[in-house]
């Protein structure tokens, strides 16, 4: 995965904010996913169309981190792709 890759939602889904993250329902697949707060933030950022590198930079700034969590973002995005929630923008 490249820092310049961007992702989008893989088909329609219903994401509901809960106190501890998102519950995402994929109606076509009849699947429910529970995302923790970190995965929820990355899922929302990915759906906004920004790149993986921009996601990491945003998280660094908004959470006052010493460095951008690029590898963590890549790992999470890869997991969301594996679960069928995100796909690479064409």
NORTA-V500813 format. One record per run of one state. SS is the DSSP state (2 for helix, 1 for strand, 0 for the rest). FROM is the first residue (numbers start at 1). TO is the last residue. Records with the same first field share a line. If there is no record, write none. Layout:
SS: FROM-TO / FROM-TO
This chain:
0: 1-5 / 10-13 / 19-20 / 27-30 / 36-36 / 48-50 / 63-69 / 83-85 / 89-90
1: 6-9 / 14-18 / 21-26 / 31-35 / 51-51 / 86-88
2: 37-47 / 52-62 / 70-82
